[in-house]
Amino acid sequence: MVLNMDSTIPIYVQIAEWLENEILNGNLKVDEKVYSQYKLADLFTINPATAAKGLNLLYEEKILYNKRGLGKFVSSEALDIILEKRKNQKLKGLLEEAVQEAVRLSVTNEDLLEMLKEIMKESKGE
């Protein structure tokens, strides 16, 4: 992943989202040690303090936990927390935008649901 330095999303949030994606994709598993702030700083050419802020964000959300002297690790609840967070924040926001556009275009509920079903089928490769 390449960080978007021009984005309105702070870099530490982008780091946190990247780590969440690593967990969602199965690249980081429960009780596995995550990258240190220094490793993240090297990977993305950023300040270690910025990387630490991203790690701490996930720690505060209970996606990561600390092992004193060893670093941060993926919590057993991480996957559920990320899925719930993304459903309630990101996905809901995208759907709200789509519904607002559908209202502006006078798309019926039935047509909108049909479009959604079609997109879901295509995404699943059906």
C-alpha positions in Angstrom: 0.0 0.0 0.0 1.1 3.5 -0.7 0.0 6.2 1.6 -1.8 9.2 0.0 0.0 12.2 1.4 -2.5 14.5 -0.3 -5.5 12.9 1.2 -7.7 14.6 3.8 -7.4 11.4 5.8 -4.6 11.8 8.3 -1.6 9.5 7.7 -1.9 7.8 11.1 -5.5 6.8 10.2 -4.3 5.5 6.8 -1.8 3.4 8.7 -4.5 2.1 11.0 -6.7 1.2 8.0 -3.8 -0.6 6.3 -3.3 -2.7 9.4 -7.0 -3.4 9.6 -6.9 -4.5 6.0 -4.0 -6.8 6.8 -6.1 -8.4 9.5 -9.2 -8.7 7.3 -7.1 -10.3 4.5 -5.7 -12.8 6.9 -2.1 -11.5 6.7 -2.1 -10.7 10.4 -3.8 -13.3 12.7 -5.0 -13.4 16.3 -2.2 -13.1 18.8 0.3 -12.4 16.0 2.7 -9.5 16.6 2.1 -6.5 14.4 4.8 -4.3 12.9 6.5 -1.9 15.3 6.2 1.8 14.9 9.8 1.8 13.6 9.1 -0.9 11.0 6.0 1.0 9.9 8.0 4.2 9.7 10.5 2.4 7.4 7.9 0.8 5.3 6.0 4.0 4.6 8.8 6.5 5.0 7.0 8.4 7.8 7.9 9.6 11.3 7.8 6.8 13.9 5.6 9.0 16.1 2.9 9.1 13.3 3.1 5.3 13.0 2.8 5.0 16.8 -0.3 7.1 16.6 -1.9 4.7 14.1 -1.0 1.7 16.3 -2.4 3.4 19.4 -5.6 4.1 17.6 -6.1 0.4 17.0 -5.0 -0.3 20.6 -7.7 2.1 21.9 -10.3 0.3 19.7 -9.2 -3.0 21.3 -8.1 -4.3 17.9 -4.6 -4.6 19.2 -3.3 -5.4 22.7 0.1 -4.8 24.3 2.5 -7.3 25.6 4.9 -5.4 27.8 8.3 -5.1 26.3 7.3 -7.2 23.2 5.0 -4.8 21.3 1.5 -4.9 20.0 -0.5 -8.0 19.0 -3.8 -8.7 17.2 -6.6 -9.2 19.7 -9.0 -12.1 19.5 -11.9 -9.7 18.9 -10.0 -7.7 16.2 -11.9 -9.2 13.2 -15.3 -8.7 14.7 -14.5 -5.1 15.8 -13.2 -4.2 12.4 -16.2 -5.8 10.6 -18.7 -4.0 12.8 -16.9 -0.7 12.6 -16.6 -0.8 8.8 -20.3 -1.8 8.4 -21.5 0.9 10.7 -19.2 3.7 9.5 -17.8 3.2 6.0 -20.5 1.0 4.4 -23.4 2.9 5.9 -21.9 6.2 4.7 -21.5 4.9 1.2 -25.0 3.6 1.2 -26.3 7.0 2.5 -24.6 8.7 -0.5 -26.0 6.2 -2.9 -29.5 6.6 -1.5 -29.3 10.4 -1.7 -28.2 10.2 -5.3 -31.0 7.7 -6.0 -33.6 10.1 -4.5 -32.2 13.0 -6.7 -32.5 10.7 -9.8 -36.0 9.6 -8.8 -34.9 5.9 -8.6 -37.5 3.7 -7.0 -36.7 1.5 -4.0 -37.3 -1.6 -6.1 -34.9 -0.4 -8.8 -32.3 0.5 -6.2 -32.6 -2.9 -4.5 -32.3 -4.6 -7.9 -29.2 -2.7 -8.7 -27.7 -3.6 -5.3 -28.5 -7.3 -5.8 -26.9 -7.2 -9.3 -23.8 -5.6 -8.0 -23.6 -8.2 -5.1 -23.9 -11.0 -7.6 -21.2 -9.6 -9.8 -18.9 -9.0 -6.8 -19.3 -12.6 -5.8 -18.6 -13.8 -9.3 -22.1 -15.3 -9.8 
